[in-house]
């Protein structure tokens, strides 16, 4: 990909001014072939490791990720009250969560059998069903 105009447009459509720091974040997220799962802290560490001479504030990372999420470019995945991840694959799909490594792994819908939700909540409809299967290393 690596065409800056694509990233600049993605930032602008998210309501963000395309600064050097935000372009770095955008490229790191979207200039790749495969789905990318990350936490804010993990992404911040990646940015520091890739661009040691150029600082990006944690506030800029949070604000950029939040704007991308609100625009629909990222999906937020809450594992529990203190673990939140983001996914560049915004389609409805499932995940394995490796509790030993804190890694999310895509699990395609075709790899999960039919899910039958019998309980109904008055005045509500199900928009999507996304399963998180927690796994750990077997010793």
C-alpha positions as CSV (number, residue, x, y, z in Angstrom):
1,X,0.0,0.0,0.0
2,X,2.4,2.7,1.3
3,X,0.6,5.5,-0.6
4,X,0.4,8.4,1.8
5,X,-2.7,9.8,0.2
6,X,-4.7,6.7,1.3
7,X,-3.6,7.2,4.9
8,X,-4.2,10.9,4.8
9,X,-7.7,10.4,3.5
10,X,-8.4,7.8,6.2
11,X,-7.2,10.2,8.9
12,X,-9.2,13.1,7.4
13,X,-12.4,11.0,7.1
14,X,-11.9,10.1,10.8
15,X,-11.9,13.8,11.7
16,X,-8.2,13.9,12.3
17,X,-5.5,16.3,10.9
18,X,-2.8,14.1,9.2
19,X,0.2,14.9,11.4
20,X,3.4,13.0,11.1
21,X,2.6,11.0,14.3
22,X,-0.9,10.1,13.2
23,X,0.5,9.0,9.8
24,X,2.9,6.7,11.6
25,X,0.0,5.2,13.5
26,X,-2.2,4.8,10.4
27,X,0.6,3.1,8.4
28,X,1.4,0.8,11.2
29,X,-2.3,-0.3,11.4
30,X,-3.3,-0.4,7.8
31,X,-0.2,-0.9,5.7
32,X,-0.2,-4.7,6.0
33,X,-1.6,-7.8,4.4
34,X,-3.0,-9.6,7.5
35,X,-5.4,-8.7,10.2
36,X,-3.8,-6.9,13.1
37,X,-4.9,-7.2,16.8
38,X,-3.4,-4.9,19.3
39,X,-3.8,-3.2,22.7
40,X,-3.1,0.5,23.1
41,X,-0.1,-0.2,25.2
42,X,1.3,-2.8,22.7
43,X,0.8,-0.4,19.8
44,X,2.5,2.4,21.7
45,X,5.5,0.1,22.3
46,X,5.6,-0.9,18.6
47,X,5.7,2.8,17.6
48,X,8.6,3.5,20.0
49,X,10.5,0.5,18.8
50,X,10.1,1.4,15.1
51,X,10.7,5.2,15.5
52,X,13.0,5.6,18.4
53,X,14.0,9.1,17.3
54,X,10.4,10.3,16.8
55,X,8.2,10.5,19.9
56,X,4.4,9.9,19.7
57,X,2.5,10.7,22.9
58,X,0.2,8.1,24.4
59,X,-2.7,10.6,24.2
60,X,-2.1,10.8,20.4
61,X,-2.3,7.0,20.2
62,X,-5.5,6.9,22.2
63,X,-7.2,9.7,20.3
64,X,-6.2,8.3,16.9
65,X,-7.4,4.8,17.8
66,X,-10.7,6.2,19.2
67,X,-11.3,8.2,16.1
68,X,-10.7,5.1,13.8
69,X,-13.0,3.0,16.0
70,X,-15.8,5.6,15.9
71,X,-15.4,5.8,12.1
72,X,-15.6,2.0,11.8
73,X,-12.0,1.3,10.7
74,X,-11.3,-0.7,13.9
75,X,-13.3,-3.0,16.1
76,X,-12.9,-3.0,19.8
77,X,-12.8,-6.4,21.6
78,X,-13.1,-6.4,25.4
79,X,-11.7,-9.6,26.9
80,X,-12.5,-8.5,30.5
81,X,-12.6,-5.3,32.5
82,X,-8.9,-4.7,32.2
83,X,-8.1,-6.2,28.7
84,X,-9.2,-4.4,25.6
85,X,-7.9,-5.1,22.1
86,X,-8.5,-3.6,18.7
87,X,-8.8,-5.4,15.4
88,X,-8.3,-4.1,11.9
89,X,-10.7,-6.7,10.6
90,X,-14.1,-5.1,11.2
91,X,-16.2,-8.0,9.8
92,X,-18.2,-10.2,12.2
93,X,-15.9,-13.0,13.2
94,X,-14.8,-14.9,16.3
95,X,-11.5,-15.1,18.2
96,X,-9.3,-17.4,20.2
97,X,-7.7,-15.5,23.1
98,X,-4.5,-17.1,24.3
99,X,-4.4,-16.4,28.0
100,X,-0.8,-17.5,28.2
101,X,0.4,-15.0,25.6
102,X,-2.4,-12.4,25.6
103,X,-2.7,-12.9,21.9
104,X,-5.9,-12.7,19.8
105,X,-6.2,-15.2,16.9
106,X,-8.9,-14.9,14.3
107,X,-11.5,-17.7,14.2
108,X,-13.5,-17.7,11.0
109,X,-17.3,-18.0,11.1
110,X,-17.0,-21.2,9.1
111,X,-14.9,-22.7,11.9
112,X,-17.8,-22.3,14.5
113,X,-21.0,-24.4,14.4
114,X,-24.5,-22.9,14.5
115,X,-25.1,-20.7,17.6
116,X,-28.7,-20.8,18.8
117,X,-29.6,-17.9,21.2
118,X,-33.0,-18.7,22.7
119,X,-33.4,-15.9,25.1
120,X,-35.1,-12.8,23.7
121,X,-34.9,-9.3,25.2
122,X,-38.0,-7.3,24.7
123,X,-37.5,-4.4,22.3
124,X,-34.0,-5.6,21.3
125,X,-32.6,-7.5,18.3
126,X,-29.3,-9.3,18.0
127,X,-27.0,-7.4,15.7
128,X,-24.1,-9.9,15.7
129,X,-22.7,-12.8,17.7
130,X,-19.0,-12.9,18.2
131,X,-17.5,-15.7,20.3
132,X,-14.2,-15.4,22.2
133,X,-12.7,-18.8,23.0
134,X,-10.1,-18.5,25.8
135,X,-7.2,-20.9,25.5
136,X,-4.0,-21.5,27.4
137,X,-0.8,-23.5,26.8
138,X,-1.3,-27.1,27.7
139,X,1.6,-28.3,29.9
